[in-house]
Amino acid sequence: MDRKYSLAYLTIPGTDPVSQIHIAKDAGYDFVSLRTIPMHLPGEPEFVLEKDAKLLSDIKAALKETGMKVHDIELVRFRPELNVSELEPAFEKAAEIGATDVLSSVWTRDKAIYNEKVAETAALAAKYGLKVNVEFLPWAGIRSLQEDITLVDNMRALGHDNVFVMLDTLHAGRAGVTKEEVKRTTGDYFGFIHLCDGPAGPDGDPVLADIHDDLMLYTAREARFYAGEGAMDVKGLIDALPGHDISIELPNLKKMQELGAAGHAKMCLDTAKKCLG
C-alpha cells in the first residue's frame, strides 16, 4: 500500500504556510501540516488564520493551484489553564481549508484535568469533522504509549470516537516502545504518525535514563536525523501500522542551513521512502 506523506511545520520551522505548500508540492508530498495555533515562542512567526483574512485567502489559492491538501493543524497543548472554547475559531478555519486532523499533546500529569480538557476538545473538534491526535512524549504529561491508549479508552467510553494516539518514531524510541508492542495494539487506536530518527544515548540505547537529558531535548527540537540514519526502529514501528498517514516532522537546523528549507524537505521525504522500502 502506498503511504501518504505530509510535510510538518517543524521540519521547516518559520516557513509561512503558502511557501510550505509550494515546497511540499515540489518535493513530492501529498499533504501539509500547518501550525495555525501558535505556541507564542520567542522569535517564531504566528499564522493565525482567523485573524488574517489575506493569509487565509492566499492559502486557499495555493492549495487550489498546487492540488495539495492540508492534513492537520497544530498545536493544541492540554494544560490546566487551557480555555477550550478559544480553540473554536482555529478549528473552524482548519475545516475551511480542508484539514481533517488536529495535533495535540498533554502538559500536566493531573489525569482528571487532561481527561476533562481532551473530552471538551474532542466534542468541539467533532463539530468541524476533525480528529484529535494526542502525542506522547517522554518528558510531557502523557509519557508512554500505554498512557495514551488509556486516554483514548477513556474518551471512547464517553462517546468521543474522534480521539487517537499519535505516535512519533523518535519519542516512541525514547520511551522504549517496540514494534511488537505496537502490533499488539489494534490499529484503530492510532491516527497519523510522525516520522524521524535520532541518536542513541552514550550507552547505545535509544532510551535515555533521564527524561530531562539535554540530548533528548536538543535532538527533538533541532537535531533530528533522517529516517534510517539513527538508532530508532523507524521501519519496524511504521511497518507495524500499515495504512496510516505519515507526517514527516524532522527539525534539523544544520541541514536547513546547508540545504535550505526546500532541499531539507525533499531530503526528508527521499530518505523516508528509501528507509521504508
C-alpha positions in Angstrom: 0.0 0.0 0.0 1.3 3.4 -0.9 1.8 5.7 2.0 0.6 9.3 2.1 3.1 11.8 3.4 2.7 15.2 4.9 5.3 17.9 5.5 5.1 19.1 9.1 5.6 22.7 10.1 8.6 21.9 12.4 10.5 20.3 9.6 11.0 23.7 8.1 10.1 26.0 11.1 9.4 29.6 10.5 8.3 29.0 6.9 5.0 30.7 6.1 2.1 28.4 5.1 2.0 29.4 1.4 5.7 28.7 1.0 5.3 25.5 2.9 2.5 24.4 0.5 4.7 25.1 -2.6 7.8 23.4 -1.0 5.7 20.3 -0.2 4.3 20.1 -3.7 7.7 20.5 -5.4 9.3 17.8 -3.1 6.5 15.3 -3.8 4.5 15.3 -0.6 0.7 14.6 -0.6 -0.2 16.9 2.3 1.0 19.8 4.5 0.6 20.0 8.3 0.3 23.7 9.3 0.9 25.4 12.6 -2.1 27.7 12.8 -2.5 27.5 16.6 0.6 29.5 17.8 2.8 28.5 20.7 3.9 32.1 21.3 7.6 31.1 21.2 10.2 33.9 21.1 11.0 34.8 17.5 8.5 32.4 15.9 6.1 33.9 13.4 2.5 33.3 14.0 0.0 32.3 11.3 -3.5 32.9 12.9 -6.0 32.3 10.1 -9.0 33.7 11.9 -7.2 37.0 12.3 -5.6 37.2 8.9 -8.1 37.2 6.0 -5.4 37.7 3.4 -3.3 34.8 4.6 -6.4 32.6 4.6 -7.2 33.6 1.1 -3.6 33.1 -0.1 -3.5 29.6 1.5 -6.7 28.6 -0.3 -5.3 29.9 -3.6 -2.0 28.0 -3.1 -3.9 24.8 -2.3 -6.0 25.2 -5.4 -3.0 26.0 -7.6 -0.9 23.1 -6.4 -3.6 20.5 -5.7 -2.1 20.0 -2.3 -4.3 19.2 0.8 -4.0 20.1 4.4 -3.7 17.1 6.7 -3.6 18.6 10.2 -3.1 21.7 12.1 -1.2 22.2 15.3 -0.7 22.6 18.2 -3.2 22.2 21.0 -1.5 21.9 24.3 -3.6 20.4 27.1 -2.7 22.5 30.2 -4.7 23.4 33.3 -5.2 26.9 32.0 -6.4 25.9 28.5 -9.8 27.5 27.7 -11.1 25.0 25.1 -13.7 27.4 23.7 -10.9 29.6 22.5 -9.9 26.9 20.0 -13.1 27.1 18.0 -12.0 29.8 15.5 -8.9 27.8 14.7 -10.9 24.6 14.2 -13.4 26.4 12.1 -10.7 27.7 9.7 -9.0 24.3 9.7 -12.1 22.7 8.4 -12.5 25.6 5.9 -9.1 24.8 4.3 -9.8 21.1 4.3 -7.8 19.8 7.3 -9.0 16.5 8.8 -6.9 16.3 12.0 -5.6 18.3 14.9 -2.2 17.6 16.6 -2.1 17.9 20.4 0.0 17.0 23.4 -0.6 16.9 27.2 1.4 19.1 29.6 0.0 18.2 33.0 0.3 14.9 34.9 -3.1 15.5 36.5 -5.2 12.9 34.9 -8.6 14.4 35.9 -7.6 17.7 34.3 -6.3 16.4 31.0 -9.2 13.9 30.6 -11.6 16.8 31.0 -9.8 19.1 28.6 -9.4 16.4 25.9 -13.1 15.5 26.2 -14.1 19.1 25.7 -11.8 19.5 22.8 -13.0 16.3 21.2 -16.6 17.5 21.3 -15.6 20.8 19.8 -13.5 19.2 17.1 -16.3 16.9 16.2 -18.4 19.9 15.2 -16.0 20.6 12.4 -15.3 16.9 11.4 -11.8 17.0 13.0 -9.9 14.1 14.7 -7.8 14.9 17.8 -4.4 13.2 17.8 -2.7 13.1 21.2 1.1 12.7 21.0 3.0 11.1 23.9 6.5 12.4 24.7 8.8 11.1 27.5 9.0 14.5 29.2 5.4 15.6 28.8 2.1 14.9 30.7 1.4 11.7 28.8 4.8 9.9 28.5 4.1 6.4 27.2 2.1 4.5 24.6 0.0 2.8 27.4 -0.9 6.2 29.0 -2.1 7.4 25.6 -4.1 4.2 25.0 -5.8 4.6 28.3 -6.7 8.2 27.4 -8.3 7.0 24.1 -10.2 4.3 26.0 -11.5 6.9 28.4 -12.6 9.2 25.6 -14.4 6.4 23.8 -16.2 5.4 27.0 -17.5 9.0 27.0 -18.6 8.7 23.3 -15.8 10.6 21.8 -14.6 8.4 18.9 -12.5 11.1 17.3 -9.5 10.9 19.7 -6.4 8.9 18.6 -2.9 8.1 19.6 -0.2 10.0 17.7 3.0 8.0 17.5 6.2 9.9 16.8 9.0 7.4 15.9 11.6 9.4 17.9 9.6 9.8 21.0 8.4 6.2 20.8 12.1 5.1 20.6 13.0 7.2 23.6 10.0 5.7 25.5 11.2 2.2 24.7 8.1 1.3 22.5 8.8 -1.7 20.3 7.2 -2.7 17.1 5.9 -5.8 18.9 4.1 -3.6 21.4 2.6 -1.6 18.5 1.5 -4.7 16.7 -0.3 -6.0 19.8 -2.4 -2.8 19.8 -5.3 -2.6 17.3 -4.6 -0.1 14.6 -7.8 1.8 15.3 -6.2 3.4 18.3 -3.8 5.2 16.1 -4.2 8.3 14.0 -1.3 9.5 11.8 2.4 9.0 12.5 5.3 11.4 12.9 8.4 10.1 11.2 12.0 11.0 12.0 15.1 9.3 13.5 17.6 10.2 16.2 20.8 9.1 18.0 21.1 6.6 20.8 22.4 7.6 24.2 26.0 7.2 25.3 25.4 3.5 26.2 24.0 2.8 22.7 20.4 2.6 23.9 17.7 4.8 22.3 16.0 5.1 25.7 17.7 7.8 27.9 17.8 7.3 31.6 16.9 10.9 32.4 13.8 12.4 30.8 15.4 15.8 31.1 18.6 14.7 29.4 20.0 17.5 27.2 20.4 15.1 24.3 16.7 14.3 24.4 15.5 17.8 24.2 18.2 19.1 21.9 17.6 16.3 19.4 13.8 16.7 19.5 13.9 20.4 19.0 16.6 21.0 16.4 18.7 18.0 15.5 16.6 15.0 14.4 18.1 12.5 11.9 16.8 11.5 8.6 14.9 8.1 8.7 17.3 5.2 8.8 20.3 7.2 9.9 19.8 6.9 13.6 19.1 4.4 16.4 15.3 4.3 16.3 13.5 1.3 14.8 11.7 3.6 12.3 10.9 0.9 9.7 9.7 -1.5 12.4 7.4 1.0 14.0 6.0 2.2 10.7 5.5 -1.3 9.3 3.5 -2.2 12.5 1.0 0.5 11.4 0.1 -0.3 7.8 -2.1 2.2 6.1 -1.6 5.1 8.4 -0.6 8.5 7.0 2.9 9.8 7.8 3.7 13.4 8.7 7.5 14.0 8.5 8.4 16.1 11.5 12.2 16.4 11.3 13.6 19.7 12.6 17.4 19.9 11.9 18.8 23.4 11.9 22.1 22.4 10.5 20.5 20.6 7.5 18.2 23.6 7.0 21.2 25.9 6.8 23.1 23.5 4.4 20.2 22.6 2.1 17.7 25.3 2.5 14.1 24.7 3.5 13.2 23.1 0.2 16.3 20.9 0.0 15.8 19.7 3.5 12.1 18.9 3.0 12.9 16.9 -0.1 15.8 15.0 1.6 13.4 14.1 4.4 10.9 12.6 2.0 13.5 10.8 -0.1 15.2 9.2 2.9 11.9 8.2 4.4 10.8 6.4 1.2 14.3 4.7 1.0 14.1 3.6 4.6 10.6 2.2 4.3 11.4 0.5 1.0 
